[in-house]
Amino acid sequence: MPVGKPKTKTATMTLRVEPRIKAAAEKAAEKDHRSLTNWVEALILKHCEQLGIETTLPSKNGDGL
């Protein structure tokens, strides 16, 4: 039986940005020692938290993830 964090499903999010925006995001991610994907996820979660937006999805029994 695997030990550690259970594997979670992921969803694909595709977006287009100007090359200068992508380059800046890559530099910011590198400075934070994160992948670009992880940096974007962290940025979204932080912003949602600041706005009071819930980021957990209800499970089948009504609990958060």
PDBQT receptor file of N, H, CA, C and O in Angstrom, charges set to zero:
ATOM      1  N   MET A   1       0.851  -1.181   0.000  1.00  0.00    +0.000 N 
ATOM      2  CA  MET A   1       0.000   0.000   0.000  1.00  0.00    +0.000 C 
ATOM      3  C   MET A   1       0.896   1.243   0.000  1.00  0.00    +0.000 C 
ATOM      4  O   MET A   1       1.842   1.304   0.785  1.00  0.00    +0.000 OA
ATOM      5  N   PRO A   2       0.624   2.241  -0.863  1.00  0.00    +0.000 N 
ATOM      6  CA  PRO A   2       1.456   3.439  -0.922  1.00  0.00    +0.000 C 
ATOM      7  C   PRO A   2       1.393   4.235   0.380  1.00  0.00    +0.000 C 
ATOM      8  O   PRO A   2       0.362   4.291   1.051  1.00  0.00    +0.000 OA
ATOM      9  N   VAL A   3       2.505   4.837   0.706  1.00  0.00    +0.000 N 
ATOM     10  H   VAL A   3       3.342   4.792   0.161  1.00  0.00    +0.000 HD
ATOM     11  CA  VAL A   3       2.602   5.658   1.907  1.00  0.00    +0.000 C 
ATOM     12  C   VAL A   3       2.739   7.113   1.481  1.00  0.00    +0.000 C 
ATOM     13  O   VAL A   3       3.388   7.404   0.477  1.00  0.00    +0.000 OA
ATOM     14  N   GLY A   4       2.137   8.027   2.231  1.00  0.00    +0.000 N 
ATOM     15  H   GLY A   4       1.610   7.791   3.047  1.00  0.00    +0.000 HD
ATOM     16  CA  GLY A   4       2.266   9.444   1.927  1.00  0.00    +0.000 C 
ATOM     17  C   GLY A   4       0.963  10.050   1.478  1.00  0.00    +0.000 C 
ATOM     18  O   GLY A   4      -0.114   9.493   1.689  1.00  0.00    +0.000 OA
ATOM     19  N   LYS A   5       1.081  11.197   0.858  1.00  0.00    +0.000 N 
ATOM     20  H   LYS A   5       1.955  11.650   0.686  1.00  0.00    +0.000 HD
ATOM     21  CA  LYS A   5      -0.083  11.957   0.410  1.00  0.00    +0.000 C 
ATOM     22  C   LYS A   5      -0.815  11.216  -0.713  1.00  0.00    +0.000 C 
ATOM     23  O   LYS A   5      -0.179  10.773  -1.669  1.00  0.00    +0.000 OA
ATOM     24  N   PRO A   6      -2.142  11.075  -0.611  1.00  0.00    +0.000 N 
ATOM     25  CA  PRO A   6      -2.880  10.408  -1.678  1.00  0.00    +0.000 C 
ATOM     26  C   PRO A   6      -2.848  11.232  -2.957  1.00  0.00    +0.000 C 
ATOM     27  O   PRO A   6      -2.849  12.462  -2.917  1.00  0.00    +0.000 OA
ATOM     28  N   LYS A   7      -2.819  10.547  -4.081  1.00  0.00    +0.000 N 
ATOM     29  H   LYS A   7      -2.818   9.548  -4.114  1.00  0.00    +0.000 HD
ATOM     30  CA  LYS A   7      -2.782  11.223  -5.373  1.00  0.00    +0.000 C 
ATOM     31  C   LYS A   7      -4.129  11.889  -5.642  1.00  0.00    +0.000 C 
ATOM     32  O   LYS A   7      -5.178  11.267  -5.474  1.00  0.00    +0.000 OA
ATOM     33  N   THR A   8      -4.096  13.143  -6.057  1.00  0.00    +0.000 N 
ATOM     34  H   THR A   8      -3.243  13.647  -6.194  1.00  0.00    +0.000 HD
ATOM     35  CA  THR A   8      -5.330  13.855  -6.362  1.00  0.00    +0.000 C 
ATOM     36  C   THR A   8      -5.458  14.028  -7.863  1.00  0.00    +0.000 C 
ATOM     37  O   THR A   8      -4.458  14.083  -8.580  1.00  0.00    +0.000 OA
ATOM     38  N   LYS A   9      -6.669  14.113  -8.324  1.00  0.00    +0.000 N 
ATOM     39  H   LYS A   9      -7.481  14.068  -7.742  1.00  0.00    +0.000 HD
ATOM     40  CA  LYS A   9      -6.901  14.346  -9.745  1.00  0.00    +0.000 C 
ATOM     41  C   LYS A   9      -6.600  15.798 -10.061  1.00  0.00    +0.000 C 
ATOM     42  O   LYS A   9      -6.734  16.667  -9.200  1.00  0.00    +0.000 OA
ATOM     43  N   THR A  10      -6.196  16.061 -11.284  1.00  0.00    +0.000 N 
ATOM     44  H   THR A  10      -6.086  15.356 -11.984  1.00  0.00    +0.000 HD
ATOM     45  CA  THR A  10      -5.912  17.424 -11.700  1.00  0.00    +0.000 C 
ATOM     46  C   THR A  10      -6.799  17.791 -12.888  1.00  0.00    +0.000 C 
ATOM     47  O   THR A  10      -7.334  16.923 -13.578  1.00  0.00    +0.000 OA
ATOM     48  N   ALA A  11      -6.939  19.075 -13.105  1.00  0.00    +0.000 N 
ATOM     49  H   ALA A  11      -6.505  19.780 -12.545  1.00  0.00    +0.000 HD
ATOM     50  CA  ALA A  11      -7.685  19.588 -14.247  1.00  0.00    +0.000 C 
ATOM     51  C   ALA A  11      -6.742  20.450 -15.072  1.00  0.00    +0.000 C 
ATOM     52  O   ALA A  11      -5.845  21.093 -14.527  1.00  0.00    +0.000 OA
ATOM     53  N   THR A  12      -6.939  20.464 -16.361  1.00  0.00    +0.000 N 
ATOM     54  H   THR A  12      -7.668  19.942 -16.804  1.00  0.00    +0.000 HD
ATOM     55  CA  THR A  12      -6.109  21.267 -17.253  1.00  0.00    +0.000 C 
ATOM     56  C   THR A  12      -6.698  22.653 -17.391  1.00  0.00    +0.000 C 
ATOM     57  O   THR A  12      -7.908  22.819 -17.542  1.00  0.00    +0.000 OA
ATOM     58  N   MET A  13      -5.826  23.649 -17.337  1.00  0.00    +0.000 N 
ATOM     59  H   MET A  13      -4.843  23.515 -17.214  1.00  0.00    +0.000 HD
ATOM     60  CA  MET A  13      -6.235  25.035 -17.523  1.00  0.00    +0.000 C 
ATOM     61  C   MET A  13      -5.295  25.633 -18.569  1.00  0.00    +0.000 C 
ATOM     62  O   MET A  13      -4.093  25.748 -18.331  1.00  0.00    +0.000 OA
ATOM     63  N   THR A  14      -5.834  26.008 -19.710  1.00  0.00    +0.000 N 
ATOM     64  H   THR A  14      -6.810  25.915 -19.903  1.00  0.00    +0.000 HD
ATOM     65  CA  THR A  14      -5.029  26.562 -20.791  1.00  0.00    +0.000 C 
ATOM     66  C   THR A  14      -5.336  28.044 -20.928  1.00  0.00    +0.000 C 
ATOM     67  O   THR A  14      -6.500  28.442 -20.958  1.00  0.00    +0.000 OA
ATOM     68  N   LEU A  15      -4.298  28.856 -21.010  1.00  0.00    +0.000 N 
ATOM     69  H   LEU A  15      -3.352  28.533 -20.986  1.00  0.00    +0.000 HD
ATOM     70  CA  LEU A  15      -4.516  30.281 -21.200  1.00  0.00    +0.000 C 
ATOM     71  C   LEU A  15      -3.399  30.865 -22.045  1.00  0.00    +0.000 C 
ATOM     72  O   LEU A  15      -2.299  30.318 -22.108  1.00  0.00    +0.000 OA
ATOM     73  N   ARG A  16      -3.690  31.967 -22.684  1.00  0.00    +0.000 N 
ATOM     74  H   ARG A  16      -4.584  32.412 -22.633  1.00  0.00    +0.000 HD
ATOM     75  CA  ARG A  16      -2.705  32.663 -23.515  1.00  0.00    +0.000 C 
ATOM     76  C   ARG A  16      -2.378  33.996 -22.855  1.00  0.00    +0.000 C 
ATOM     77  O   ARG A  16      -3.264  34.733 -22.422  1.00  0.00    +0.000 OA
ATOM     78  N   VAL A  17      -1.084  34.284 -22.791  1.00  0.00    +0.000 N 
ATOM     79  H   VAL A  17      -0.365  33.686 -23.143  1.00  0.00    +0.000 HD
ATOM     80  CA  VAL A  17      -0.623  35.560 -22.245  1.00  0.00    +0.000 C 
ATOM     81  C   VAL A  17       0.475  36.100 -23.154  1.00  0.00    +0.000 C 
ATOM     82  O   VAL A  17       1.054  35.371 -23.959  1.00  0.00    +0.000 OA
ATOM     83  N   GLU A  18       0.743  37.374 -23.010  1.00  0.00    +0.000 N 
ATOM     84  H   GLU A  18       0.273  37.967 -22.356  1.00  0.00    +0.000 HD
ATOM     85  CA  GLU A  18       1.835  37.975 -23.774  1.00  0.00    +0.000 C 
ATOM     86  C   GLU A  18       3.153  37.341 -23.331  1.00  0.00    +0.000 C 
ATOM     87  O   GLU A  18       3.297  36.953 -22.171  1.00  0.00    +0.000 OA
ATOM     88  N   PRO A  19       4.110  37.234 -24.249  1.00  0.00    +0.000 N 
ATOM     89  CA  PRO A  19       5.404  36.645 -23.899  1.00  0.00    +0.000 C 
ATOM     90  C   PRO A  19       6.073  37.330 -22.700  1.00  0.00    +0.000 C 
ATOM     91  O   PRO A  19       6.730  36.659 -21.904  1.00  0.00    +0.000 OA
ATOM     92  N   ARG A  20       5.919  38.645 -22.556  1.00  0.00    +0.000 N 
ATOM     93  H   ARG A  20       5.385  39.190 -23.203  1.00  0.00    +0.000 HD
ATOM     94  CA  ARG A  20       6.542  39.346 -21.429  1.00  0.00    +0.000 C 
ATOM     95  C   ARG A  20       5.910  38.938 -20.101  1.00  0.00    +0.000 C 
ATOM     96  O   ARG A  20       6.592  38.909 -19.076  1.00  0.00    +0.000 OA
ATOM     97  N   ILE A  21       4.613  38.621 -20.107  1.00  0.00    +0.000 N 
ATOM     98  H   ILE A  21       4.059  38.644 -20.939  1.00  0.00    +0.000 HD
ATOM     99  CA  ILE A  21       3.925  38.170 -18.896  1.00  0.00    +0.000 C 
ATOM    100  C   ILE A  21       4.417  36.778 -18.515  1.00  0.00    +0.000 C 
ATOM    101  O   ILE A  21       4.678  36.503 -17.343  1.00  0.00    +0.000 OA
ATOM    102  N   LYS A  22       4.542  35.902 -19.509  1.00  0.00    +0.000 N 
ATOM    103  H   LYS A  22       4.330  36.125 -20.461  1.00  0.00    +0.000 HD
ATOM    104  CA  LYS A  22       5.028  34.552 -19.239  1.00  0.00    +0.000 C 
ATOM    105  C   LYS A  22       6.461  34.599 -18.710  1.00  0.00    +0.000 C 
ATOM    106  O   LYS A  22       6.793  33.900 -17.753  1.00  0.00    +0.000 OA
ATOM    107  N   ALA A  23       7.299  35.410 -19.320  1.00  0.00    +0.000 N 
ATOM    108  H   ALA A  23       7.030  35.979 -20.097  1.00  0.00    +0.000 HD
ATOM    109  CA  ALA A  23       8.694  35.522 -18.876  1.00  0.00    +0.000 C 
ATOM    110  C   ALA A  23       8.771  36.031 -17.438  1.00  0.00    +0.000 C 
ATOM    111  O   ALA A  23       9.565  35.528 -16.643  1.00  0.00    +0.000 OA
ATOM    112  N   ALA A  24       7.954  37.019 -17.105  1.00  0.00    +0.000 N 
ATOM    113  H   ALA A  24       7.309  37.427 -17.751  1.00  0.00    +0.000 HD
ATOM    114  CA  ALA A  24       7.936  37.559 -15.741  1.00  0.00    +0.000 C 
ATOM    115  C   ALA A  24       7.452  36.497 -14.759  1.00  0.00    +0.000 C 
ATOM    116  O   ALA A  24       8.007  36.367 -13.668  1.00  0.00    +0.000 OA
ATOM    117  N   ALA A  25       6.432  35.741 -15.131  1.00  0.00    +0.000 N 
ATOM    118  H   ALA A  25       5.982  35.847 -16.018  1.00  0.00    +0.000 HD
ATOM    119  CA  ALA A  25       5.906  34.691 -14.262  1.00  0.00    +0.000 C 
ATOM    120  C   ALA A  25       6.954  33.601 -14.043  1.00  0.00    +0.000 C 
ATOM    121  O   ALA A  25       7.103  33.097 -12.930  1.00  0.00    +0.000 OA
ATOM    122  N   GLU A  26       7.672  33.240 -15.092  1.00  0.00    +0.000 N 
ATOM    123  H   GLU A  26       7.551  33.650 -15.996  1.00  0.00    +0.000 HD
ATOM    124  CA  GLU A  26       8.722  32.227 -14.963  1.00  0.00    +0.000 C 
ATOM    125  C   GLU A  26       9.830  32.700 -14.022  1.00  0.00    +0.000 C 
ATOM    126  O   GLU A  26      10.337  31.921 -13.214  1.00  0.00    +0.000 OA
ATOM    127  N   LYS A  27      10.202  33.969 -14.128  1.00  0.00    +0.000 N 
ATOM    128  H   LYS A  27       9.791  34.601 -14.785  1.00  0.00    +0.000 HD
ATOM    129  CA  LYS A  27      11.222  34.521 -13.230  1.00  0.00    +0.000 C 
ATOM    130  C   LYS A  27      10.731  34.535 -11.784  1.00  0.00    +0.000 C 
ATOM    131  O   LYS A  27      11.483  34.204 -10.868  1.00  0.00    +0.000 OA
ATOM    132  N   ALA A  28       9.475  34.917 -11.581  1.00  0.00    +0.000 N 
ATOM    133  H   ALA A  28       8.864  35.186 -12.325  1.00  0.00    +0.000 HD
ATOM    134  CA  ALA A  28       8.905  34.947 -10.232  1.00  0.00    +0.000 C 
ATOM    135  C   ALA A  28       8.842  33.537  -9.644  1.00  0.00    +0.000 C 
ATOM    136  O   ALA A  28       9.153  33.337  -8.470  1.00  0.00    +0.000 OA
ATOM    137  N   ALA A  29       8.444  32.576 -10.448  1.00  0.00    +0.000 N 
ATOM    138  H   ALA A  29       8.191  32.738 -11.402  1.00  0.00    +0.000 HD
ATOM    139  CA  ALA A  29       8.373  31.188  -9.989  1.00  0.00    +0.000 C 
ATOM    140  C   ALA A  29       9.762  30.685  -9.612  1.00  0.00    +0.000 C 
ATOM    141  O   ALA A  29       9.934  30.017  -8.592  1.00  0.00    +0.000 OA
ATOM    142  N   GLU A  30      10.729  31.004 -10.425  1.00  0.00    +0.000 N 
ATOM    143  H   GLU A  30      10.589  31.546 -11.254  1.00  0.00    +0.000 HD
ATOM    144  CA  GLU A  30      12.108  30.580 -10.141  1.00  0.00    +0.000 C 
ATOM    145  C   GLU A  30      12.607  31.195  -8.832  1.00  0.00    +0.000 C 
ATOM    146  O   GLU A  30      13.254  30.519  -8.032  1.00  0.00    +0.000 OA
ATOM    147  N   LYS A  31      12.307  32.467  -8.619  1.00  0.00    +0.000 N 
ATOM    148  H   LYS A  31      11.781  33.016  -9.269  1.00  0.00    +0.000 HD
ATOM    149  CA  LYS A  31      12.709  33.136  -7.372  1.00  0.00    +0.000 C 
ATOM    150  C   LYS A  31      12.070  32.496  -6.149  1.00  0.00    +0.000 C 
ATOM    151  O   LYS A  31      12.672  32.463  -5.075  1.00  0.00    +0.000 OA
ATOM    152  N   ASP A  32      10.854  31.987  -6.309  1.00  0.00    +0.000 N 
ATOM    153  H   ASP A  32      10.366  32.013  -7.181  1.00  0.00    +0.000 HD
ATOM    154  CA  ASP A  32      10.135  31.320  -5.215  1.00  0.00    +0.000 C 
ATOM    155  C   ASP A  32      10.491  29.837  -5.124  1.00  0.00    +0.000 C 
ATOM    156  O   ASP A  32       9.955  29.118  -4.281  1.00  0.00    +0.000 OA
ATOM    157  N   HIS A  33      11.402  29.377  -6.000  1.00  0.00    +0.000 N 
ATOM    158  H   HIS A  33      11.837  29.962  -6.685  1.00  0.00    +0.000 HD
ATOM    159  CA  HIS A  33      11.798  27.964  -6.041  1.00  0.00    +0.000 C 
ATOM    160  C   HIS A  33      10.590  27.061  -6.275  1.00  0.00    +0.000 C 
ATOM    161  O   HIS A  33      10.422  26.031  -5.623  1.00  0.00    +0.000 OA
ATOM    162  N   ARG A  34       9.757  27.479  -7.223  1.00  0.00    +0.000 N 
ATOM    163  H   ARG A  34       9.894  28.316  -7.752  1.00  0.00    +0.000 HD
ATOM    164  CA  ARG A  34       8.551  26.724  -7.578  1.00  0.00    +0.000 C 
ATOM    165  C   ARG A  34       8.530  26.506  -9.079  1.00  0.00    +0.000 C 
ATOM    166  O   ARG A  34       9.193  27.216  -9.834  1.00  0.00    +0.000 OA
ATOM    167  N   SER A  35       7.753  25.507  -9.503  1.00  0.00    +0.000 N 
ATOM    168  H   SER A  35       7.214  24.930  -8.889  1.00  0.00    +0.000 HD
ATOM    169  CA  SER A  35       7.478  25.360 -10.930  1.00  0.00    +0.000 C 
ATOM    170  C   SER A  35       6.491  26.467 -11.302  1.00  0.00    +0.000 C 
ATOM    171  O   SER A  35       5.841  27.048 -10.433  1.00  0.00    +0.000 OA
ATOM    172  N   LEU A  36       6.390  26.744 -12.570  1.00  0.00    +0.000 N 
ATOM    173  H   LEU A  36       6.918  26.271 -13.276  1.00  0.00    +0.000 HD
ATOM    174  CA  LEU A  36       5.435  27.767 -13.009  1.00  0.00    +0.000 C 
ATOM    175  C   LEU A  36       4.010  27.367 -12.619  1.00  0.00    +0.000 C 
ATOM    176  O   LEU A  36       3.232  28.203 -12.158  1.00  0.00    +0.000 OA
ATOM    177  N   THR A  37       3.675  26.108 -12.803  1.00  0.00    +0.000 N 
ATOM    178  H   THR A  37       4.307  25.429 -13.177  1.00  0.00    +0.000 HD
ATOM    179  CA  THR A  37       2.343  25.631 -12.434  1.00  0.00    +0.000 C 
ATOM    180  C   THR A  37       2.075  25.810 -10.945  1.00  0.00    +0.000 C 
ATOM    181  O   THR A  37       1.019  26.308 -10.556  1.00  0.00    +0.000 OA
ATOM    182  N   ASN A  38       3.030  25.405 -10.116  1.00  0.00    +0.000 N 
ATOM    183  H   ASN A  38       3.888  25.001 -10.432  1.00  0.00    +0.000 HD
ATOM    184  CA  ASN A  38       2.854  25.529  -8.670  1.00  0.00    +0.000 C 
ATOM    185  C   ASN A  38       2.771  26.986  -8.262  1.00  0.00    +0.000 C 
ATOM    186  O   ASN A  38       2.007  27.325  -7.359  1.00  0.00    +0.000 OA
ATOM    187  N   TRP A  39       3.534  27.851  -8.899  1.00  0.00    +0.000 N 
ATOM    188  H   TRP A  39       4.155  27.575  -9.632  1.00  0.00    +0.000 HD
ATOM    189  CA  TRP A  39       3.505  29.282  -8.585  1.00  0.00    +0.000 C 
ATOM    190  C   TRP A  39       2.134  29.872  -8.915  1.00  0.00    +0.000 C 
ATOM    191  O   TRP A  39       1.582  30.641  -8.129  1.00  0.00    +0.000 OA
ATOM    192  N   VAL A  40       1.587  29.514 -10.073  1.00  0.00    +0.000 N 
ATOM    193  H   VAL A  40       2.036  28.889 -10.712  1.00  0.00    +0.000 HD
ATOM    194  CA  VAL A  40       0.255  30.015 -10.462  1.00  0.00    +0.000 C 
ATOM    195  C   VAL A  40      -0.800  29.501  -9.487  1.00  0.00    +0.000 C 
ATOM    196  O   VAL A  40      -1.680  30.258  -9.077  1.00  0.00    +0.000 OA
ATOM    197  N   GLU A  41      -0.723  28.223  -9.111  1.00  0.00    +0.000 N 
ATOM    198  H   GLU A  41      -0.009  27.608  -9.444  1.00  0.00    +0.000 HD
ATOM    199  CA  GLU A  41      -1.671  27.676  -8.136  1.00  0.00    +0.000 C 
ATOM    200  C   GLU A  41      -1.612  28.445  -6.821  1.00  0.00    +0.000 C 
ATOM    201  O   GLU A  41      -2.646  28.821  -6.268  1.00  0.00    +0.000 OA
ATOM    202  N   ALA A  42      -0.403  28.678  -6.324  1.00  0.00    +0.000 N 
ATOM    203  H   ALA A  42       0.437  28.373  -6.773  1.00  0.00    +0.000 HD
ATOM    204  CA  ALA A  42      -0.228  29.400  -5.060  1.00  0.00    +0.000 C 
ATOM    205  C   ALA A  42      -0.789  30.815  -5.166  1.00  0.00    +0.000 C 
ATOM    206  O   ALA A  42      -1.430  31.306  -4.237  1.00  0.00    +0.000 OA
ATOM    207  N   LEU A  43      -0.546  31.463  -6.295  1.00  0.00    +0.000 N 
ATOM    208  H   LEU A  43      -0.024  31.064  -7.050  1.00  0.00    +0.000 HD
ATOM    209  CA  LEU A  43      -1.038  32.821  -6.516  1.00  0.00    +0.000 C 
ATOM    210  C   LEU A  43      -2.567  32.857  -6.505  1.00  0.00    +0.000 C 
ATOM    211  O   LEU A  43      -3.170  33.736  -5.889  1.00  0.00    +0.000 OA
ATOM    212  N   ILE A  44      -3.178  31.909  -7.182  1.00  0.00    +0.000 N 
ATOM    213  H   ILE A  44      -2.688  31.195  -7.682  1.00  0.00    +0.000 HD
ATOM    214  CA  ILE A  44      -4.644  31.841  -7.230  1.00  0.00    +0.000 C 
ATOM    215  C   ILE A  44      -5.216  31.576  -5.842  1.00  0.00    +0.000 C 
ATOM    216  O   ILE A  44      -6.162  32.242  -5.420  1.00  0.00    +0.000 OA
ATOM    217  N   LEU A  45      -4.638  30.598  -5.127  1.00  0.00    +0.000 N 
ATOM    218  H   LEU A  45      -3.870  30.057  -5.470  1.00  0.00    +0.000 HD
ATOM    219  CA  LEU A  45      -5.136  30.283  -3.781  1.00  0.00    +0.000 C 
ATOM    220  C   LEU A  45      -5.003  31.465  -2.835  1.00  0.00    +0.000 C 
ATOM    221  O   LEU A  45      -5.916  31.742  -2.057  1.00  0.00    +0.000 OA
ATOM    222  N   LYS A  46      -3.878  32.163  -2.892  1.00  0.00    +0.000 N 
ATOM    223  H   LYS A  46      -3.136  31.938  -3.524  1.00  0.00    +0.000 HD
ATOM    224  CA  LYS A  46      -3.663  33.327  -2.028  1.00  0.00    +0.000 C 
ATOM    225  C   LYS A  46      -4.687  34.419  -2.336  1.00  0.00    +0.000 C 
ATOM    226  O   LYS A  46      -5.243  35.026  -1.420  1.00  0.00    +0.000 OA
ATOM    227  N   HIS A  47      -4.931  34.666  -3.602  1.00  0.00    +0.000 N 
ATOM    228  H   HIS A  47      -4.480  34.173  -4.345  1.00  0.00    +0.000 HD
ATOM    229  CA  HIS A  47      -5.882  35.705  -3.981  1.00  0.00    +0.000 C 
ATOM    230  C   HIS A  47      -7.305  35.324  -3.554  1.00  0.00    +0.000 C 
ATOM    231  O   HIS A  47      -8.055  36.161  -3.053  1.00  0.00    +0.000 OA
ATOM    232  N   CYS A  48      -7.665  34.058  -3.757  1.00  0.00    +0.000 N 
ATOM    233  H   CYS A  48      -7.055  33.377  -4.164  1.00  0.00    +0.000 HD
ATOM    234  CA  CYS A  48      -8.991  33.606  -3.332  1.00  0.00    +0.000 C 
ATOM    235  C   CYS A  48      -9.151  33.745  -1.824  1.00  0.00    +0.000 C 
ATOM    236  O   CYS A  48     -10.209  34.150  -1.343  1.00  0.00    +0.000 OA
ATOM    237  N   GLU A  49      -8.104  33.411  -1.080  1.00  0.00    +0.000 N 
ATOM    238  H   GLU A  49      -7.244  33.082  -1.471  1.00  0.00    +0.000 HD
ATOM    239  CA  GLU A  49      -8.145  33.541   0.373  1.00  0.00    +0.000 C 
ATOM    240  C   GLU A  49      -8.378  35.003   0.765  1.00  0.00    +0.000 C 
ATOM    241  O   GLU A  49      -9.175  35.287   1.659  1.00  0.00    +0.000 OA
ATOM    242  N   GLN A  50      -7.689  35.920   0.102  1.00  0.00    +0.000 N 
ATOM    243  H   GLN A  50      -7.042  35.690  -0.624  1.00  0.00    +0.000 HD
ATOM    244  CA  GLN A  50      -7.850  37.349   0.396  1.00  0.00    +0.000 C 
ATOM    245  C   GLN A  50      -9.268  37.834   0.095  1.00  0.00    +0.000 C 
ATOM    246  O   GLN A  50      -9.767  38.750   0.749  1.00  0.00    +0.000 OA
ATOM    247  N   LEU A  51      -9.914  37.218  -0.897  1.00  0.00    +0.000 N 
ATOM    248  H   LEU A  51      -9.508  36.474  -1.429  1.00  0.00    +0.000 HD
ATOM    249  CA  LEU A  51     -11.275  37.605  -1.269  1.00  0.00    +0.000 C 
ATOM    250  C   LEU A  51     -12.342  36.833  -0.499  1.00  0.00    +0.000 C 
ATOM    251  O   LEU A  51     -13.536  37.085  -0.659  1.00  0.00    +0.000 OA
ATOM    252  N   GLY A  52     -11.904  35.890   0.338  1.00  0.00    +0.000 N 
ATOM    253  H   GLY A  52     -10.934  35.685   0.468  1.00  0.00    +0.000 HD
ATOM    254  CA  GLY A  52     -12.854  35.088   1.101  1.00  0.00    +0.000 C 
ATOM    255  C   GLY A  52     -13.547  34.032   0.270  1.00  0.00    +0.000 C 
ATOM    256  O   GLY A  52     -14.664  33.624   0.588  1.00  0.00    +0.000 OA
ATOM    257  N   ILE A  53     -12.894  33.580  -0.801  1.00  0.00    +0.000 N 
ATOM    258  H   ILE A  53     -11.986  33.912  -1.059  1.00  0.00    +0.000 HD
ATOM    259  CA  ILE A  53     -13.474  32.562  -1.676  1.00  0.00    +0.000 C 
ATOM    260  C   ILE A  53     -13.016  31.192  -1.204  1.00  0.00    +0.000 C 
ATOM    261  O   ILE A  53     -11.819  30.949  -1.055  1.00  0.00    +0.000 OA
ATOM    262  N   GLU A  54     -13.970  30.296  -0.968  1.00  0.00    +0.000 N 
ATOM    263  H   GLU A  54     -14.943  30.493  -1.089  1.00  0.00    +0.000 HD
ATOM    264  CA  GLU A  54     -13.685  28.936  -0.538  1.00  0.00    +0.000 C 
ATOM    265  C   GLU A  54     -13.008  28.178  -1.670  1.00  0.00    +0.000 C 
ATOM    266  O   GLU A  54     -13.453  28.247  -2.816  1.00  0.00    +0.000 OA
ATOM    267  N   THR A  55     -11.941  27.457  -1.364  1.00  0.00    +0.000 N 
ATOM    268  H   THR A  55     -11.579  27.401  -0.433  1.00  0.00    +0.000 HD
ATOM    269  CA  THR A  55     -11.204  26.740  -2.414  1.00  0.00    +0.000 C 
ATOM    270  C   THR A  55     -11.276  25.231  -2.263  1.00  0.00    +0.000 C 
ATOM    271  O   THR A  55     -10.615  24.512  -3.012  1.00  0.00    +0.000 OA
ATOM    272  N   THR A  56     -12.056  24.732  -1.318  1.00  0.00    +0.000 N 
ATOM    273  H   THR A  56     -12.593  25.316  -0.709  1.00  0.00    +0.000 HD
ATOM    274  CA  THR A  56     -12.247  23.289  -1.201  1.00  0.00    +0.000 C 
ATOM    275  C   THR A  56     -13.551  22.907  -1.885  1.00  0.00    +0.000 C 
ATOM    276  O   THR A  56     -14.512  23.675  -1.893  1.00  0.00    +0.000 OA
ATOM    277  N   LEU A  57     -13.569  21.726  -2.451  1.00  0.00    +0.000 N 
ATOM    278  H   LEU A  57     -12.788  21.102  -2.444  1.00  0.00    +0.000 HD
ATOM    279  CA  LEU A  57     -14.780  21.237  -3.100  1.00  0.00    +0.000 C 
ATOM    280  C   LEU A  57     -15.481  20.274  -2.154  1.00  0.00    +0.000 C 
ATOM    281  O   LEU A  57     -14.819  19.508  -1.454  1.00  0.00    +0.000 OA
ATOM    282  N   PRO A  58     -16.792  20.300  -2.122  1.00  0.00    +0.000 N 
ATOM    283  CA  PRO A  58     -17.499  19.355  -1.253  1.00  0.00    +0.000 C 
ATOM    284  C   PRO A  58     -17.312  17.928  -1.759  1.00  0.00    +0.000 C 
ATOM    285  O   PRO A  58     -17.331  17.684  -2.965  1.00  0.00    +0.000 OA
ATOM    286  N   SER A  59     -17.134  16.994  -0.840  1.00  0.00    +0.000 N 
ATOM    287  H   SER A  59     -17.119  17.192   0.140  1.00  0.00    +0.000 HD
ATOM    288  CA  SER A  59     -17.039  15.588  -1.221  1.00  0.00    +0.000 C 
ATOM    289  C   SER A  59     -18.454  15.003  -1.273  1.00  0.00    +0.000 C 
ATOM    290  O   SER A  59     -19.432  15.696  -0.992  1.00  0.00    +0.000 OA
ATOM    291  N   LYS A  60     -18.548  13.750  -1.626  1.00  0.00    +0.000 N 
ATOM    292  H   LYS A  60     -17.754  13.186  -1.854  1.00  0.00    +0.000 HD
ATOM    293  CA  LYS A  60     -19.859  13.099  -1.746  1.00  0.00    +0.000 C 
ATOM    294  C   LYS A  60     -20.626  13.096  -0.431  1.00  0.00    +0.000 C 
ATOM    295  O   LYS A  60     -21.857  13.122  -0.428  1.00  0.00    +0.000 OA
ATOM    296  N   ASN A  61     -19.888  13.064   0.711  1.00  0.00    +0.000 N 
ATOM    297  H   ASN A  61     -18.888  13.043   0.709  1.00  0.00    +0.000 HD
ATOM    298  CA  ASN A  61     -20.589  13.046   2.001  1.00  0.00    +0.000 C 
ATOM    299  C   ASN A  61     -20.728  14.438   2.603  1.00  0.00    +0.000 C 
ATOM    300  O   ASN A  61     -21.147  14.577   3.752  1.00  0.00    +0.000 OA
ATOM    301  N   GLY A  62     -20.378  15.481   1.829  1.00  0.00    +0.000 N 
ATOM    302  H   GLY A  62     -20.038  15.368   0.895  1.00  0.00    +0.000 HD
ATOM    303  CA  GLY A  62     -20.573  16.844   2.286  1.00  0.00    +0.000 C 
ATOM    304  C   GLY A  62     -19.387  17.464   2.982  1.00  0.00    +0.000 C 
ATOM    305  O   GLY A  62     -19.425  18.653   3.300  1.00  0.00    +0.000 OA
ATOM    306  N   ASP A  63     -18.313  16.692   3.238  1.00  0.00    +0.000 N 
ATOM    307  H   ASP A  63     -18.282  15.727   2.980  1.00  0.00    +0.000 HD
ATOM    308  CA  ASP A  63     -17.122  17.234   3.872  1.00  0.00    +0.000 C 
ATOM    309  C   ASP A  63     -16.257  17.929   2.837  1.00  0.00    +0.000 C 
ATOM    310  O   ASP A  63     -16.393  17.664   1.643  1.00  0.00    +0.000 OA
ATOM    311  N   GLY A  64     -15.364  18.817   3.276  1.00  0.00    +0.000 N 
ATOM    312  H   GLY A  64     -15.254  19.032   4.246  1.00  0.00    +0.000 HD
ATOM    313  CA  GLY A  64     -14.392  19.411   2.381  1.00  0.00    +0.000 C 
ATOM    314  C   GLY A  64     -13.328  18.393   2.025  1.00  0.00    +0.000 C 
ATOM    315  O   GLY A  64     -13.253  17.325   2.632  1.00  0.00    +0.000 OA
ATOM    316  N   LEU A  65     -12.517  18.717   1.056  1.00  0.00    +0.000 N 
ATOM    317  H   LEU A  65     -12.578  19.585   0.563  1.00  0.00    +0.000 HD
ATOM    318  CA  LEU A  65     -11.453  17.793   0.629  1.00  0.00    +0.000 C 
ATOM    319  C   LEU A  65     -10.383  17.650   1.660  1.00  0.00    +0.000 C 
ATOM    320  O   LEU A  65      -9.420  16.911   1.452  1.00  0.00    +0.000 OA
TER     321      LEU A  65
